[in-house]
Amino acid sequence: MKSIFQRETRMASKAKTIGSTDPTQPGTAVEESERLLQSTHEQEIRNRAYEIYLERGAESGYEVEDWLQAEREVTTQSSN
């Protein structure tokens, strides 16, 4: 008869296999690509928001407005 520890260990290893993020599993390459695109898009927005901030003379208090303007600009550029 197997001990409880052996059964729990075996079940844990099965759970790891089922929920694995192994790049050889189908779908993970697409998910990784989507994450990379999202990350790149957010970085472009962040960079543009910082440029807007500097263009305004580095005046604080307009972070949300800067971000929203940058988001509009980057999204418009991406769709063209």
PyMOL Python script that loads the backbone (N, CA, C, O; Angstrom):
from pymol import cmd

cmd.read_pdbstr("""\
ATOM      1  N   MET A   1       0.847  -1.180   0.000  1.00  0.00           N
ATOM      2  CA  MET A   1       0.000   0.000   0.000  1.00  0.00           C
ATOM      3  C   MET A   1       0.893   1.244   0.000  1.00  0.00           C
ATOM      4  O   MET A   1       1.878   1.305   0.736  1.00  0.00           O
ATOM      5  N   LYS A   2       0.547   2.228  -0.823  1.00  0.00           N
ATOM      6  CA  LYS A   2       1.335   3.452  -0.924  1.00  0.00           C
ATOM      7  C   LYS A   2       1.006   4.382   0.221  1.00  0.00           C
ATOM      8  O   LYS A   2      -0.132   4.466   0.681  1.00  0.00           O
ATOM      9  N   SER A   3       2.023   5.068   0.660  1.00  0.00           N
ATOM     10  CA  SER A   3       1.797   6.031   1.733  1.00  0.00           C
ATOM     11  C   SER A   3       1.086   7.264   1.187  1.00  0.00           C
ATOM     12  O   SER A   3       1.063   7.500  -0.021  1.00  0.00           O
ATOM     13  N   ILE A   4       0.516   8.032   2.080  1.00  0.00           N
ATOM     14  CA  ILE A   4      -0.152   9.281   1.699  1.00  0.00           C
ATOM     15  C   ILE A   4       0.850  10.216   1.035  1.00  0.00           C
ATOM     16  O   ILE A   4       0.520  10.892   0.060  1.00  0.00           O
ATOM     17  N   PHE A   5       2.067  10.257   1.555  1.00  0.00           N
ATOM     18  CA  PHE A   5       3.100  11.130   0.994  1.00  0.00           C
ATOM     19  C   PHE A   5       3.385  10.768  -0.464  1.00  0.00           C
ATOM     20  O   PHE A   5       3.517  11.657  -1.304  1.00  0.00           O
ATOM     21  N   GLN A   6       3.482   9.479  -0.770  1.00  0.00           N
ATOM     22  CA  GLN A   6       3.757   9.052  -2.141  1.00  0.00           C
ATOM     23  C   GLN A   6       2.613   9.443  -3.076  1.00  0.00           C
ATOM     24  O   GLN A   6       2.852   9.891  -4.197  1.00  0.00           O
ATOM     25  N   ARG A   7       1.380   9.275  -2.620  1.00  0.00           N
ATOM     26  CA  ARG A   7       0.230   9.645  -3.455  1.00  0.00           C
ATOM     27  C   ARG A   7       0.181  11.149  -3.685  1.00  0.00           C
ATOM     28  O   ARG A   7      -0.075  11.596  -4.803  1.00  0.00           O
ATOM     29  N   GLU A   8       0.423  11.939  -2.632  1.00  0.00           N
ATOM     30  CA  GLU A   8       0.405  13.391  -2.775  1.00  0.00           C
ATOM     31  C   GLU A   8       1.522  13.865  -3.698  1.00  0.00           C
ATOM     32  O   GLU A   8       1.323  14.781  -4.495  1.00  0.00           O
ATOM     33  N   THR A   9       2.676  13.253  -3.595  1.00  0.00           N
ATOM     34  CA  THR A   9       3.803  13.617  -4.454  1.00  0.00           C
ATOM     35  C   THR A   9       3.467  13.317  -5.912  1.00  0.00           C
ATOM     36  O   THR A   9       3.729  14.132  -6.796  1.00  0.00           O
ATOM     37  N   ARG A  10       2.888  12.147  -6.158  1.00  0.00           N
ATOM     38  CA  ARG A  10       2.517  11.763  -7.515  1.00  0.00           C
ATOM     39  C   ARG A  10       1.444  12.696  -8.061  1.00  0.00           C
ATOM     40  O   ARG A  10       1.502  13.093  -9.225  1.00  0.00           O
ATOM     41  N   MET A  11       0.472  13.047  -7.236  1.00  0.00           N
ATOM     42  CA  MET A  11      -0.591  13.959  -7.666  1.00  0.00           C
ATOM     43  C   MET A  11      -0.024  15.347  -7.950  1.00  0.00           C
ATOM     44  O   MET A  11      -0.446  16.001  -8.904  1.00  0.00           O
ATOM     45  N   ALA A  12       0.910  15.796  -7.149  1.00  0.00           N
ATOM     46  CA  ALA A  12       1.521  17.112  -7.357  1.00  0.00           C
ATOM     47  C   ALA A  12       2.291  17.137  -8.665  1.00  0.00           C
ATOM     48  O   ALA A  12       2.244  18.130  -9.392  1.00  0.00           O
ATOM     49  N   SER A  13       2.995  16.062  -8.973  1.00  0.00           N
ATOM     50  CA  SER A  13       3.751  16.044 -10.231  1.00  0.00           C
ATOM     51  C   SER A  13       2.808  16.008 -11.426  1.00  0.00           C
ATOM     52  O   SER A  13       3.120  16.591 -12.464  1.00  0.00           O
ATOM     53  N   LYS A  14       1.668  15.343 -11.310  1.00  0.00           N
ATOM     54  CA  LYS A  14       0.679  15.354 -12.388  1.00  0.00           C
ATOM     55  C   LYS A  14       0.118  16.758 -12.573  1.00  0.00           C
ATOM     56  O   LYS A  14      -0.061  17.205 -13.706  1.00  0.00           O
ATOM     57  N   ALA A  15      -0.158  17.448 -11.493  1.00  0.00           N
ATOM     58  CA  ALA A  15      -0.687  18.809 -11.579  1.00  0.00           C
ATOM     59  C   ALA A  15       0.317  19.721 -12.261  1.00  0.00           C
ATOM     60  O   ALA A  15      -0.069  20.580 -13.055  1.00  0.00           O
ATOM     61  N   LYS A  16       1.596  19.549 -11.966  1.00  0.00           N
ATOM     62  CA  LYS A  16       2.624  20.357 -12.623  1.00  0.00           C
ATOM     63  C   LYS A  16       2.630  20.097 -14.117  1.00  0.00           C
ATOM     64  O   LYS A  16       2.778  21.025 -14.913  1.00  0.00           O
ATOM     65  N   THR A  17       2.469  18.824 -14.503  1.00  0.00           N
ATOM     66  CA  THR A  17       2.473  18.476 -15.920  1.00  0.00           C
ATOM     67  C   THR A  17       1.253  19.073 -16.613  1.00  0.00           C
ATOM     68  O   THR A  17       1.374  19.606 -17.715  1.00  0.00           O
ATOM     69  N   ILE A  18       0.107  18.995 -16.000  1.00  0.00           N
ATOM     70  CA  ILE A  18      -1.121  19.515 -16.589  1.00  0.00           C
ATOM     71  C   ILE A  18      -1.058  21.025 -16.723  1.00  0.00           C
ATOM     72  O   ILE A  18      -1.463  21.559 -17.756  1.00  0.00           O
ATOM     73  N   GLY A  19      -0.570  21.726 -15.724  1.00  0.00           N
ATOM     74  CA  GLY A  19      -0.512  23.178 -15.750  1.00  0.00           C
ATOM     75  C   GLY A  19       0.815  23.724 -16.234  1.00  0.00           C
ATOM     76  O   GLY A  19       1.116  24.901 -16.033  1.00  0.00           O
ATOM     77  N   SER A  20       1.604  22.886 -16.864  1.00  0.00           N
ATOM     78  CA  SER A  20       2.952  23.268 -17.278  1.00  0.00           C
ATOM     79  C   SER A  20       2.944  24.381 -18.312  1.00  0.00           C
ATOM     80  O   SER A  20       2.026  24.499 -19.124  1.00  0.00           O
ATOM     81  N   THR A  21       3.985  25.187 -18.261  1.00  0.00           N
ATOM     82  CA  THR A  21       4.158  26.227 -19.271  1.00  0.00           C
ATOM     83  C   THR A  21       5.303  25.840 -20.201  1.00  0.00           C
ATOM     84  O   THR A  21       5.994  26.700 -20.747  1.00  0.00           O
ATOM     85  N   ASP A  22       5.489  24.556 -20.368  1.00  0.00           N
ATOM     86  CA  ASP A  22       6.524  24.043 -21.257  1.00  0.00           C
ATOM     87  C   ASP A  22       6.263  24.552 -22.665  1.00  0.00           C
ATOM     88  O   ASP A  22       5.173  24.344 -23.198  1.00  0.00           O
ATOM     89  N   PRO A  23       7.257  25.228 -23.294  1.00  0.00           N
ATOM     90  CA  PRO A  23       7.045  25.806 -24.617  1.00  0.00           C
ATOM     91  C   PRO A  23       6.760  24.777 -25.700  1.00  0.00           C
ATOM     92  O   PRO A  23       6.348  25.150 -26.798  1.00  0.00           O
ATOM     93  N   THR A  24       6.969  23.487 -25.422  1.00  0.00           N
ATOM     94  CA  THR A  24       6.668  22.469 -26.424  1.00  0.00           C
ATOM     95  C   THR A  24       5.189  22.112 -26.436  1.00  0.00           C
ATOM     96  O   THR A  24       4.731  21.425 -27.350  1.00  0.00           O
ATOM     97  N   GLN A  25       4.430  22.566 -25.434  1.00  0.00           N
ATOM     98  CA  GLN A  25       3.000  22.287 -25.409  1.00  0.00           C
ATOM     99  C   GLN A  25       2.285  23.197 -26.396  1.00  0.00           C
ATOM    100  O   GLN A  25       2.674  24.354 -26.552  1.00  0.00           O
ATOM    101  N   PRO A  26       1.247  22.701 -27.067  1.00  0.00           N
ATOM    102  CA  PRO A  26       0.502  23.527 -28.024  1.00  0.00           C
ATOM    103  C   PRO A  26      -0.117  24.745 -27.339  1.00  0.00           C
ATOM    104  O   PRO A  26      -0.592  24.653 -26.207  1.00  0.00           O
ATOM    105  N   GLY A  27      -0.109  25.867 -28.021  1.00  0.00           N
ATOM    106  CA  GLY A  27      -0.760  27.065 -27.509  1.00  0.00           C
ATOM    107  C   GLY A  27       0.150  27.984 -26.730  1.00  0.00           C
ATOM    108  O   GLY A  27      -0.119  29.183 -26.667  1.00  0.00           O
ATOM    109  N   THR A  28       1.208  27.484 -26.138  1.00  0.00           N
ATOM    110  CA  THR A  28       2.037  28.345 -25.308  1.00  0.00           C
ATOM    111  C   THR A  28       2.830  29.343 -26.130  1.00  0.00           C
ATOM    112  O   THR A  28       3.087  30.449 -25.654  1.00  0.00           O
ATOM    113  N   ALA A  29       3.225  28.997 -27.341  1.00  0.00           N
ATOM    114  CA  ALA A  29       3.957  29.933 -28.200  1.00  0.00           C
ATOM    115  C   ALA A  29       3.066  31.117 -28.560  1.00  0.00           C
ATOM    116  O   ALA A  29       3.530  32.256 -28.595  1.00  0.00           O
ATOM    117  N   VAL A  30       1.807  30.855 -28.823  1.00  0.00           N
ATOM    118  CA  VAL A  30       0.853  31.923 -29.146  1.00  0.00           C
ATOM    119  C   VAL A  30       0.639  32.819 -27.935  1.00  0.00           C
ATOM    120  O   VAL A  30       0.622  34.044 -28.054  1.00  0.00           O
ATOM    121  N   GLU A  31       0.479  32.207 -26.777  1.00  0.00           N
ATOM    122  CA  GLU A  31       0.287  32.980 -25.555  1.00  0.00           C
ATOM    123  C   GLU A  31       1.496  33.851 -25.261  1.00  0.00           C
ATOM    124  O   GLU A  31       1.353  35.011 -24.874  1.00  0.00           O
ATOM    125  N   GLU A  32       2.687  33.294 -25.444  1.00  0.00           N
ATOM    126  CA  GLU A  32       3.916  34.054 -25.212  1.00  0.00           C
ATOM    127  C   GLU A  32       4.032  35.210 -26.200  1.00  0.00           C
ATOM    128  O   GLU A  32       4.454  36.307 -25.831  1.00  0.00           O
ATOM    129  N   SER A  33       3.666  34.969 -27.425  1.00  0.00           N
ATOM    130  CA  SER A  33       3.694  36.017 -28.453  1.00  0.00           C
ATOM    131  C   SER A  33       2.730  37.148 -28.106  1.00  0.00           C
ATOM    132  O   SER A  33       3.065  38.324 -28.249  1.00  0.00           O
ATOM    133  N   GLU A  34       1.535  36.787 -27.649  1.00  0.00           N
ATOM    134  CA  GLU A  34       0.556  37.791 -27.244  1.00  0.00           C
ATOM    135  C   GLU A  34       1.052  38.601 -26.060  1.00  0.00           C
ATOM    136  O   GLU A  34       0.867  39.818 -26.028  1.00  0.00           O
ATOM    137  N   ARG A  35       1.677  37.954 -25.087  1.00  0.00           N
ATOM    138  CA  ARG A  35       2.233  38.662 -23.927  1.00  0.00           C
ATOM    139  C   ARG A  35       3.333  39.622 -24.359  1.00  0.00           C
ATOM    140  O   ARG A  35       3.421  40.741 -23.853  1.00  0.00           O
ATOM    141  N   LEU A  36       4.168  39.187 -25.289  1.00  0.00           N
ATOM    142  CA  LEU A  36       5.248  40.027 -25.780  1.00  0.00           C
ATOM    143  C   LEU A  36       4.697  41.247 -26.514  1.00  0.00           C
ATOM    144  O   LEU A  36       5.184  42.360 -26.316  1.00  0.00           O
ATOM    145  N   LEU A  37       3.690  41.049 -27.356  1.00  0.00           N
ATOM    146  CA  LEU A  37       3.071  42.170 -28.062  1.00  0.00           C
ATOM    147  C   LEU A  37       2.444  43.151 -27.091  1.00  0.00           C
ATOM    148  O   LEU A  37       2.594  44.362 -27.251  1.00  0.00           O
ATOM    149  N   GLN A  38       1.744  42.648 -26.089  1.00  0.00           N
ATOM    150  CA  GLN A  38       1.121  43.503 -25.081  1.00  0.00           C
ATOM    151  C   GLN A  38       2.174  44.283 -24.309  1.00  0.00           C
ATOM    152  O   GLN A  38       2.013  45.476 -24.052  1.00  0.00           O
ATOM    153  N   SER A  39       3.251  43.603 -23.944  1.00  0.00           N
ATOM    154  CA  SER A  39       4.334  44.243 -23.209  1.00  0.00           C
ATOM    155  C   SER A  39       4.983  45.336 -24.054  1.00  0.00           C
ATOM    156  O   SER A  39       5.283  46.416 -23.546  1.00  0.00           O
ATOM    157  N   THR A  40       5.199  45.065 -25.328  1.00  0.00           N
ATOM    158  CA  THR A  40       5.796  46.040 -26.235  1.00  0.00           C
ATOM    159  C   THR A  40       4.871  47.242 -26.400  1.00  0.00           C
ATOM    160  O   THR A  40       5.324  48.386 -26.380  1.00  0.00           O
ATOM    161  N   HIS A  41       3.588  46.983 -26.560  1.00  0.00           N
ATOM    162  CA  HIS A  41       2.601  48.051 -26.704  1.00  0.00           C
ATOM    163  C   HIS A  41       2.585  48.944 -25.462  1.00  0.00           C
ATOM    164  O   HIS A  41       2.577  50.170 -25.579  1.00  0.00           O
ATOM    165  N   GLU A  42       2.582  48.342 -24.293  1.00  0.00           N
ATOM    166  CA  GLU A  42       2.593  49.112 -23.045  1.00  0.00           C
ATOM    167  C   GLU A  42       3.875  49.921 -22.902  1.00  0.00           C
ATOM    168  O   GLU A  42       3.844  51.046 -22.404  1.00  0.00           O
ATOM    169  N   GLN A  43       5.000  49.360 -23.335  1.00  0.00           N
ATOM    170  CA  GLN A  43       6.263  50.087 -23.258  1.00  0.00           C
ATOM    171  C   GLN A  43       6.255  51.286 -24.199  1.00  0.00           C
ATOM    172  O   GLN A  43       6.784  52.343 -23.853  1.00  0.00           O
ATOM    173  N   GLU A  44       5.669  51.141 -25.373  1.00  0.00           N
ATOM    174  CA  GLU A  44       5.549  52.263 -26.310  1.00  0.00           C
ATOM    175  C   GLU A  44       4.707  53.378 -25.695  1.00  0.00           C
ATOM    176  O   GLU A  44       5.047  54.556 -25.812  1.00  0.00           O
ATOM    177  N   ILE A  45       3.618  53.007 -25.046  1.00  0.00           N
ATOM    178  CA  ILE A  45       2.757  53.995 -24.386  1.00  0.00           C
ATOM    179  C   ILE A  45       3.529  54.681 -23.268  1.00  0.00           C
ATOM    180  O   ILE A  45       3.489  55.905 -23.138  1.00  0.00           O
ATOM    181  N   ARG A  46       4.226  53.897 -22.467  1.00  0.00           N
ATOM    182  CA  ARG A  46       5.006  54.446 -21.358  1.00  0.00           C
ATOM    183  C   ARG A  46       6.050  55.445 -21.869  1.00  0.00           C
ATOM    184  O   ARG A  46       6.210  56.526 -21.303  1.00  0.00           O
ATOM    185  N   ASN A  47       6.756  55.078 -22.938  1.00  0.00           N
ATOM    186  CA  ASN A  47       7.768  55.969 -23.509  1.00  0.00           C
ATOM    187  C   ASN A  47       7.153  57.257 -24.037  1.00  0.00           C
ATOM    188  O   ASN A  47       7.685  58.346 -23.817  1.00  0.00           O
ATOM    189  N   ARG A  48       6.024  57.125 -24.738  1.00  0.00           N
ATOM    190  CA  ARG A  48       5.374  58.319 -25.284  1.00  0.00           C
ATOM    191  C   ARG A  48       4.831  59.203 -24.165  1.00  0.00           C
ATOM    192  O   ARG A  48       4.921  60.427 -24.254  1.00  0.00           O
ATOM    193  N   ALA A  49       4.276  58.612 -23.123  1.00  0.00           N
ATOM    194  CA  ALA A  49       3.773  59.405 -21.987  1.00  0.00           C
ATOM    195  C   ALA A  49       4.911  60.184 -21.342  1.00  0.00           C
ATOM    196  O   ALA A  49       4.727  61.326 -20.919  1.00  0.00           O
ATOM    197  N   TYR A  50       6.075  59.574 -21.267  1.00  0.00           N
ATOM    198  CA  TYR A  50       7.231  60.265 -20.698  1.00  0.00           C
ATOM    199  C   TYR A  50       7.661  61.420 -21.610  1.00  0.00           C
ATOM    200  O   TYR A  50       8.022  62.493 -21.124  1.00  0.00           O
ATOM    201  N   GLU A  51       7.621  61.204 -22.914  1.00  0.00           N
ATOM    202  CA  GLU A  51       7.946  62.284 -23.859  1.00  0.00           C
ATOM    203  C   GLU A  51       6.981  63.455 -23.690  1.00  0.00           C
ATOM    204  O   GLU A  51       7.399  64.613 -23.687  1.00  0.00           O
ATOM    205  N   ILE A  52       5.704  63.156 -23.552  1.00  0.00           N
ATOM    206  CA  ILE A  52       4.691  64.199 -23.361  1.00  0.00           C
ATOM    207  C   ILE A  52       4.981  64.965 -22.078  1.00  0.00           C
ATOM    208  O   ILE A  52       4.906  66.194 -22.049  1.00  0.00           O
ATOM    209  N   TYR A  53       5.308  64.243 -21.030  1.00  0.00           N
ATOM    210  CA  TYR A  53       5.661  64.847 -19.745  1.00  0.00           C
ATOM    211  C   TYR A  53       6.831  65.812 -19.913  1.00  0.00           C
ATOM    212  O   TYR A  53       6.795  66.931 -19.400  1.00  0.00           O
ATOM    213  N   LEU A  54       7.860  65.383 -20.625  1.00  0.00           N
ATOM    214  CA  LEU A  54       9.021  66.246 -20.842  1.00  0.00           C
ATOM    215  C   LEU A  54       8.668  67.455 -21.714  1.00  0.00           C
ATOM    216  O   LEU A  54       9.125  68.569 -21.455  1.00  0.00           O
ATOM    217  N   GLU A  55       7.863  67.231 -22.737  1.00  0.00           N
ATOM    218  CA  GLU A  55       7.444  68.317 -23.623  1.00  0.00           C
ATOM    219  C   GLU A  55       6.663  69.389 -22.853  1.00  0.00           C
ATOM    220  O   GLU A  55       6.715  70.568 -23.202  1.00  0.00           O
ATOM    221  N   ARG A  56       5.952  68.981 -21.821  1.00  0.00           N
ATOM    222  CA  ARG A  56       5.167  69.897 -21.005  1.00  0.00           C
ATOM    223  C   ARG A  56       6.037  70.584 -19.953  1.00  0.00           C
ATOM    224  O   ARG A  56       5.531  71.364 -19.146  1.00  0.00           O
ATOM    225  N   GLY A  57       7.332  70.304 -19.955  1.00  0.00           N
ATOM    226  CA  GLY A  57       8.231  70.935 -19.005  1.00  0.00           C
ATOM    227  C   GLY A  57       8.402  70.145 -17.726  1.00  0.00           C
ATOM    228  O   GLY A  57       8.757  70.710 -16.692  1.00  0.00           O
ATOM    229  N   ALA A  58       8.157  68.858 -17.778  1.00  0.00           N
ATOM    230  CA  ALA A  58       8.323  67.956 -16.632  1.00  0.00           C
ATOM    231  C   ALA A  58       7.477  68.384 -15.437  1.00  0.00           C
ATOM    232  O   ALA A  58       7.885  68.237 -14.285  1.00  0.00           O
ATOM    233  N   GLU A  59       6.309  68.907 -15.726  1.00  0.00           N
ATOM    234  CA  GLU A  59       5.379  69.331 -14.671  1.00  0.00           C
ATOM    235  C   GLU A  59       4.563  68.128 -14.214  1.00  0.00           C
ATOM    236  O   GLU A  59       3.899  67.476 -15.019  1.00  0.00           O
ATOM    237  N   SER A  60       4.617  67.841 -12.923  1.00  0.00           N
ATOM    238  CA  SER A  60       3.880  66.680 -12.415  1.00  0.00           C
ATOM    239  C   SER A  60       2.408  67.027 -12.203  1.00  0.00           C
ATOM    240  O   SER A  60       2.008  68.191 -12.228  1.00  0.00           O
ATOM    241  N   GLY A  61       1.622  65.979 -11.995  1.00  0.00           N
ATOM    242  CA  GLY A  61       0.202  66.157 -11.731  1.00  0.00           C
ATOM    243  C   GLY A  61      -0.681  65.839 -12.929  1.00  0.00           C
ATOM    244  O   GLY A  61      -1.905  65.916 -12.829  1.00  0.00           O
ATOM    245  N   TYR A  62      -0.080  65.485 -14.055  1.00  0.00           N
ATOM    246  CA  TYR A  62      -0.846  65.198 -15.264  1.00  0.00           C
ATOM    247  C   TYR A  62      -0.564  63.789 -15.789  1.00  0.00           C
ATOM    248  O   TYR A  62      -0.676  63.533 -16.988  1.00  0.00           O
ATOM    249  N   GLU A  63      -0.204  62.894 -14.895  1.00  0.00           N
ATOM    250  CA  GLU A  63       0.194  61.558 -15.291  1.00  0.00           C
ATOM    251  C   GLU A  63      -0.903  60.826 -16.055  1.00  0.00           C
ATOM    252  O   GLU A  63      -0.632  60.200 -17.080  1.00  0.00           O
ATOM    253  N   VAL A  64      -2.124  60.897 -15.571  1.00  0.00           N
ATOM    254  CA  VAL A  64      -3.233  60.196 -16.221  1.00  0.00           C
ATOM    255  C   VAL A  64      -3.490  60.783 -17.603  1.00  0.00           C
ATOM    256  O   VAL A  64      -3.658  60.041 -18.571  1.00  0.00           O
ATOM    257  N   GLU A  65      -3.521  62.107 -17.699  1.00  0.00           N
ATOM    258  CA  GLU A  65      -3.737  62.750 -18.987  1.00  0.00           C
ATOM    259  C   GLU A  65      -2.637  62.385 -19.978  1.00  0.00           C
ATOM    260  O   GLU A  65      -2.907  62.110 -21.147  1.00  0.00           O
ATOM    261  N   ASP A  66      -1.386  62.386 -19.494  1.00  0.00           N
ATOM    262  CA  ASP A  66      -0.257  62.017 -20.356  1.00  0.00           C
ATOM    263  C   ASP A  66      -0.402  60.587 -20.854  1.00  0.00           C
ATOM    264  O   ASP A  66      -0.201  60.302 -22.034  1.00  0.00           O
ATOM    265  N   TRP A  67      -0.756  59.692 -19.935  1.00  0.00           N
ATOM    266  CA  TRP A  67      -0.908  58.282 -20.297  1.00  0.00           C
ATOM    267  C   TRP A  67      -2.026  58.111 -21.329  1.00  0.00           C
ATOM    268  O   TRP A  67      -1.849  57.415 -22.329  1.00  0.00           O
ATOM    269  N   LEU A  68      -3.165  58.740 -21.089  1.00  0.00           N
ATOM    270  CA  LEU A  68      -4.290  58.590 -22.016  1.00  0.00           C
ATOM    271  C   LEU A  68      -3.970  59.158 -23.389  1.00  0.00           C
ATOM    272  O   LEU A  68      -4.334  58.566 -24.405  1.00  0.00           O
ATOM    273  N   GLN A  69      -3.290  60.303 -23.434  1.00  0.00           N
ATOM    274  CA  GLN A  69      -2.894  60.882 -24.711  1.00  0.00           C
ATOM    275  C   GLN A  69      -1.913  59.946 -25.429  1.00  0.00           C
ATOM    276  O   GLN A  69      -2.045  59.696 -26.627  1.00  0.00           O
ATOM    277  N   ALA A  70      -0.952  59.443 -24.698  1.00  0.00           N
ATOM    278  CA  ALA A  70       0.024  58.522 -25.285  1.00  0.00           C
ATOM    279  C   ALA A  70      -0.664  57.262 -25.796  1.00  0.00           C
ATOM    280  O   ALA A  70      -0.330  56.762 -26.870  1.00  0.00           O
ATOM    281  N   GLU A  71      -1.607  56.756 -25.040  1.00  0.00           N
ATOM    282  CA  GLU A  71      -2.350  55.565 -25.439  1.00  0.00           C
ATOM    283  C   GLU A  71      -3.103  55.805 -26.742  1.00  0.00           C
ATOM    284  O   GLU A  71      -3.089  54.959 -27.636  1.00  0.00           O
ATOM    285  N   ARG A  72      -3.760  56.958 -26.850  1.00  0.00           N
ATOM    286  CA  ARG A  72      -4.473  57.305 -28.087  1.00  0.00           C
ATOM    287  C   ARG A  72      -3.504  57.371 -29.265  1.00  0.00           C
ATOM    288  O   ARG A  72      -3.769  56.814 -30.330  1.00  0.00           O
ATOM    289  N   GLU A  73      -2.384  58.055 -29.064  1.00  0.00           N
ATOM    290  CA  GLU A  73      -1.419  58.226 -30.147  1.00  0.00           C
ATOM    291  C   GLU A  73      -0.829  56.884 -30.601  1.00  0.00           C
ATOM    292  O   GLU A  73      -0.768  56.599 -31.797  1.00  0.00           O
ATOM    293  N   VAL A  74      -0.406  56.081 -29.656  1.00  0.00           N
ATOM    294  CA  VAL A  74       0.219  54.805 -29.984  1.00  0.00           C
ATOM    295  C   VAL A  74      -0.795  53.871 -30.643  1.00  0.00           C
ATOM    296  O   VAL A  74      -0.474  53.180 -31.609  1.00  0.00           O
ATOM    297  N   THR A  75      -2.013  53.854 -30.118  1.00  0.00           N
ATOM    298  CA  THR A  75      -3.060  52.987 -30.684  1.00  0.00           C
ATOM    299  C   THR A  75      -3.406  53.437 -32.099  1.00  0.00           C
ATOM    300  O   THR A  75      -3.610  52.600 -32.979  1.00  0.00           O
ATOM    301  N   THR A  76      -3.474  54.738 -32.328  1.00  0.00           N
ATOM    302  CA  THR A  76      -3.763  55.249 -33.664  1.00  0.00           C
ATOM    303  C   THR A  76      -2.641  54.876 -34.622  1.00  0.00           C
ATOM    304  O   THR A  76      -2.905  54.474 -35.756  1.00  0.00           O
ATOM    305  N   GLN A  77      -1.395  55.005 -34.183  1.00  0.00           N
ATOM    306  CA  GLN A  77      -0.256  54.626 -35.029  1.00  0.00           C
ATOM    307  C   GLN A  77      -0.279  53.134 -35.350  1.00  0.00           C
ATOM    308  O   GLN A  77       0.035  52.733 -36.471  1.00  0.00           O
ATOM    309  N   SER A  78      -0.642  52.328 -34.388  1.00  0.00           N
ATOM    310  CA  SER A  78      -0.657  50.884 -34.572  1.00  0.00           C
ATOM    311  C   SER A  78      -1.718  50.444 -35.562  1.00  0.00           C
ATOM    312  O   SER A  78      -1.524  49.468 -36.288  1.00  0.00           O
ATOM    313  N   SER A  79      -2.837  51.152 -35.600  1.00  0.00           N
ATOM    314  CA  SER A  79      -3.937  50.747 -36.464  1.00  0.00           C
ATOM    315  C   SER A  79      -3.763  51.250 -37.889  1.00  0.00           C
ATOM    316  O   SER A  79      -4.485  50.812 -38.786  1.00  0.00           O
ATOM    317  N   ASN A  80      -2.829  52.153 -38.115  1.00  0.00           N
ATOM    318  CA  ASN A  80      -2.595  52.669 -39.477  1.00  0.00           C
ATOM    319  C   ASN A  80      -1.657  51.821 -40.257  1.00  0.00           C
ATOM    320  O   ASN A  80      -1.365  52.126 -41.414  1.00  0.00           O
TER     321      ASN A  80
END
""", "prot")
cmd.dss("prot")
cmd.show_as("cartoon", "prot")
cmd.util.cbc("prot")
cmd.orient("prot")
